[in-house]
Amino acid sequence: MPLQRARLTHWLFLALVLRSAFALYHAHVGWDLRFDPGYYLTLAQNLEQGVYSLFHPLDIPDTTRMPGYPFLVFLLGGSIPAVLVLQVLLSTAKVLLVHRLGLITGLAPRTALLAGALMALEPVDIILTGSLLTETCFTTALLAGIVLLVGHKDRRAGLAYAALCFGVAAWLRANGAVLAVWSMMVMVVVCRWSLRKAVIMVAALLVTVAPWIIRNQLATGRAVLSDSGPVAAAYFHLPEVLATAKAPAAATYRQGLHDRASRIDWEDRGQASAFFNGLRTDLRRAAISHPIAWCKVQLRDAAGIYLAPGRGHIVGFFGHSSLSAILQGFAILFSTLLVVALFVWGVRARHLPTPLLVILLIASGIILTGGISTTDARFKAPAMPLLLIGAAWAVEELRRLTAGWSAVRLPAAPR
């Protein structure tokens, strides 16, 4: 055990060094604040004026981004280096959490250490850690909630802390609330949890996000947690569904959305609410009218997310240099490992430990919900700690099976 702890410490140190090095590199080449990072900074700056809006002083309520991350940036004074230092520490802590969850899952100590080592080296996680994005904080909160959910010995305290972690994740990204409910469903079906316990957990989660729902009701007249899901699904998923179903609206739907948005007076709360309600209506009608096409597109995009090595993120920072090629090759190795692991999970499905089955099902929920948007490796990032635990188990299974096969001796030929 002392040797295992020493090795774990080494991997923790390496994780810290790699993530710190990329954050310093990001600072050296200049902060990339396009798209989401710029939005988060603007929201944080406008919080100083007492509004949560990208369009101060118009004060158009922002309901497509949860306030947790902008508020964190605001608390840290809008300092990008301060945010990234915190993210480096949180991301490094994931190595410990992955190792702990691996042990809870029933992995041998060296296999749990392998999972932690993979987490330390995962290239896309390193890049996201050094970027002004929600992935690091969200994934750490979600992972901590899963560790507490699956393995805390004091069940009441464990469930309370797990609900708190899921609540933090939901304040960072609305998907956190969906994944919390999905995790409860997995625990009921796989671990034979009582429905009452799951309902209590979901109720505790709702209490944590209730202030934001109430705020949205007061600001927009709609008691919703977020509009991010409907916006992503309408702009990315729905056009693909219509095209797959060969629906007449496929050719014009996306442009129709842009035209509809351009006609909206966004300072008018009624018009803005009507736009978002219209997106939800479009999605509901498409799901009812084209359920097979909907599932086909979502599964296809989820598969793309599962396989995505994160090439775009690597090229975005390192261009087409030789270092970029090396990092892309390393990222492809991780994707290949997940493909091999998927094969092993399928072949050895009956031998999966129950806790491992739980975390793989939770990971599948993360990947599937990401399938309503684009096939970006970012949407796999929250699932990677869980998938790497499963991959470490698969590697150990392959090692055990190959060792067993090599031990089989053919009978000597008769003389």
N, C-alpha and C positions, 0 to 999 in steps of 0.2 A: 504493500500500500504506500509506504513512503516513496518508493520509486515511481509509482503511478502519479502521486501528487507532484513530484518533481517534474515529471514529463508534462503534466498538465500545465504547470507553471511556465514551462518553456514555450508551450503553444500559446498560452495567454500573452506572454511577452512578444512573441512573433506577431500575433494578431494585432497587438497594440502598435508595434513598429510599422507594420504594413499599412495600417489605416492612417496612422499619423503621417507616414511618408506621402500617401496619396493626397491627404488634406493639404500638406505643404506644397506639393506639386500643383494642386488646384490654385492655391494662392499665388504661386510663381507665374503661372500662365494667365492669371486673371480670372476673376469670378465669372462663372457661366450662370447668368441670371435670366436666361430666356425662359419663357413659358412659366411653369409652376413656381420656380424659385422667385421670379420677379413678382408674381401674384402674392406669394406669402409675405415678401418684404413690404409690399404696398399695404396689405391688410394690417401688418404689424404697425406700420407707420401711422395708419389712419386710426388705429386703436388709441393712439395718443390724443386724438381729437374726440374720443368717446364714441366712435362709430365703427361698425364692422362692415365696411363697404370698400370696394375697389374704386368707387367713384365719388369720393368726398370732394366738395361739399354737397353733391347731389344726394348722398346718403341712400343709395339704392341698396337694400339689404342683400348681402351675399349669402345665398343658401346652397351654393354648389361646393363649398369647402367648409369642413368642420373647423371650429375656431381654435382647437387645441394647439396646433402647430404655430399658427400666427401669434397666439398668445404667448407661447414659449419664446418665440423670437422677440416679442415685445418685452417680456420679462428680462431677457438678456441684453436689452438696450439696442436691439437691432444689429448687434455685432455678429457678423458672419463667422469670424474666427471663434467666438465664444460658443456659438451654436455647434460648430463642427467639433470643437473639443469635447463637448458633452456627447455628441453622437459617436465620437471615437471611443469614449469610455463605455457607452451603452452597447455599442457593437462588440467591443471586446468582451463584455460581460456575457454575450450570447454564447461564447465558447464554454463558459461555466454552465450556463443553463442547458445547453445541448448535452454536455457530458452528464449532468445530473438527470436529465430526462432520459438519456440512454440507459443509465443504471436503473431508473424506475421501470423502464420498459422491459428490463430483464437481460440487457446486453451484458456480456462479460466485461470486466473492467477495461481490458485492452481494446475491446470493440467500441465501448463508449468513448475511450480516448481517441480512437480513430475518427469517430463522428465529430468530436470537438476539434480535432486537427483539420478535418475537411472544412468545418465552419471557419476556422482561422484563415484558411487559404482561399476561400471562395471568391473569385475575382469580381463578380458583379456586386457582391455585398460590400467589398472594399470600396468600389467606386461610388456606390450609393451612400455609404457612410460619409464620404468626403463631399457630398453634394447637398445643397439646401433643399432637401426633399423629406417627405414624411416617413419613408420606408424604415429607417433605422429605429426611430422612436416607436412607431406602430408595431414593428415586428418584435421588438424587445418586450413591449407591454403584452402583446398577444402570447408570446412564448412563455413569459412568466405566468400568465393566467393558466396556460395549458399545464405547465409543471405543477402548479398548485392544485389544479383540477384533478389531475391523474394521480398525483403522488403524495399529497400532504397527509400526514398521519393523523393530525387533529382535524377531523372532517369538518366540524363547524367553522373553525378558524380558517381552514384551508379554503372552504367554499366562499367565505366572506372575502378573503383576500383575492381569490380568483375572480369574483364578481367585480371587485375594485379594479383589477388589472384589465379585465374586459371593458369596463367602463372607460378607463383611460384610453384604451385602443379606439373605442367608439368616438371619443371626443377628438381623436386625431384623424380618423377616417370613418365615415358612416358604415363602411363595410365591416367594421369591428362589431357592430351590433348584430349584423346578419350572421357573422361567424360565431358569435357567442351563442346565438339560438341554435345554429347548426351543431355546435359542440355539445350542447345540452341534449339534442336529439340523438347524437351518436352515443352519448353516455347512457341514455335510456334504452336504446336498442341493443347495444353491444355489451354494456356493463350491467344491464338490468337495474338501472337506477329507477327509483320510484318516480312516477310522473309528478308527484307533489314536490319532490326535491328540485326537479328541473324547473317547475313553475316558479318556485321561490327564487331560484337563481335568475331566471329571466325577469322576474318582478324587481329584483335588486338592481339588475342592469337598467331597467326602465327608469328607476328612481334616479340613477346617476345621470341619465341623459334628458330627464324631464325638463330641467331648466332651459335647455336649448330648444326643445319642442315648443315650450311655452313662449319663448322669445320669438320663434318663427310665427307662431299664431298671432302674437301681438303685432309683429312687424309686417307680415304678409297676408294675414287672414287664413293661413294654412298651417294646420298642426302636423308638420312633417319634420323628420330629422334632417334630411338633406335632399337636394335635387340632383346631386352628382350622378347617382345611378341612372335615373331616367335620361339625363343629358347624354351620358356616355353611350347608353344603349340606343337612344334614338339616332345619334349622329354616326355611330360606328356599326352597331349590331343590326339594327333594323334594316338599313339599306341592303346588307348582305342577305338577310332573311328574305326580303322581297325579291332580290335577284335570284336566289336559289329556288324560290317558289315560282319564279317566272310570272310574278304578279304585274299587272299593267302599270302600277305606280312605281315600279322599281327604277325606271329611268329618270323620273322627275322628283322622287321623294326628297333626296338630299338638298337639291336646289330649292325645292319648296320650303324646306326648313329654314334655309338662309333668308328666303324672301319673307317668310312669316316673321322671323326675328327682326328683320330690318324695318318692318312696319310697326313694331311695338314701341310705345312710349314707355321706357323702362322706369321713368319716374312715377308712372301711374301704377299703383299697387294692383289694381284690378286687372289691367292688361298683362302685367308681368305674371300674375297668378294664373291667368287664363292660358298663357303660353306654356307654363310648366304642366298645368293640368292637361293641356292638349297633348303634350308628349306622353304622359301616362296613358291617356286614352288610345293613342296610336299604338303603343306597346301592347296594351291589353288586347286590342283588336287583332294585331298581328299574331300574338301568341295563340289566340282562339282560332283564327282563320288558317294559320300555317304552322301547326304545332310540330310537324315532322321537320320542316325546313328550319324552324327555330332551334330545335334540338341538334340537328345536323350541323348548323353553323356554330352553335355554342360548343359542341364537342370538338369540332375542327379547330376552333380558335383556342380552346383549352389545351388541345394537343400541341398546337404551335407554341403556346406559352410554356408548356412543360419542356419542350425541346429547345426553346430559345437560349442560345449561349450568351446573349447580351452583346453581340457584335456592335450594334449601333452605339451603345454606351462607351465601349472601348475606343471606337474610331472617333467618337465625339471629343474625347480628351487627348488621344494619342495620334490621331490622324492615321496615315497609312505607313507609318514608320516600321522599322524592323521590330521595335519593342511592341508595337501594336499587334503585329503578326504573331509574336510569341504569346502575348496575353490572349489573343483570340484562340490560339491553339490550346492554351491551358483551359480556357472557358469551354471549348468544345469537348475536352476530356471530361469535364464535370457533366456536360449533357450526355455524353456517351455512358458515363457511370450510371446516370439515372435511367437510361434505356436498358442497360444490363440489369439494374435493380428491379425495374418493372417486370422484366422477364422472370427473374427469380421469385418475386412476390407472387406472380401468377402460378408458377410451377409449384411453389411451396405454400400455397395459400392456406392449406389445412394446418400447417405447422407454425403460422404466424402467432406469436404471443398476443394475448388480448390487448394489453396496453399498446403494443406496436400497431395493431389493427386500428385502434382508436386514433392514434396520431396520424396514420396514413389516411384515414377517412376524413379527418379534419383538414389535412393538407389537400385532399381532393376537393373539398368545399372551397378552399381558397383559390385553387386553380380554376374551378368551374365558374365561380363568380367573376373571376377575371376575364372569362370568355365572353362577357357582354361588351367588352371594349376591344382594344387592338391587341395584337400578339406581341406584347412587349415583355422582356425579361423582368421588368419592374414588378409585374403582377405575380411573378413566381417568387419574388424575394421573401414575402412573409411565410411562404411554405417551405423554403429551402432548409431551415433548421430541422424541420420534421422529416423532410425527404432525405436529408443526409444521415439522420439516424437510421432510417429504413435502408439506405444504401450501405451503411456500415454493417447492418445485420445481414444484408444480402452478400456482402463480401465474405463475412464469416461463414455463412452457409456454403458458399462456393468452396472456400478453403476446407471446410469440414468434409464436404462431399468428395472433393478431389482427393483428400487425404484418405478417405474410406475406400475410394476406387483403387488408389495405388497400393493399398494394403491387401487387396484381393489377389491371391496367387492362383494362377492357373494350375490344374493338376498335372503332375509330371506325365509325360508321354509313356505309354506302356512299352516295355522292352521286349 
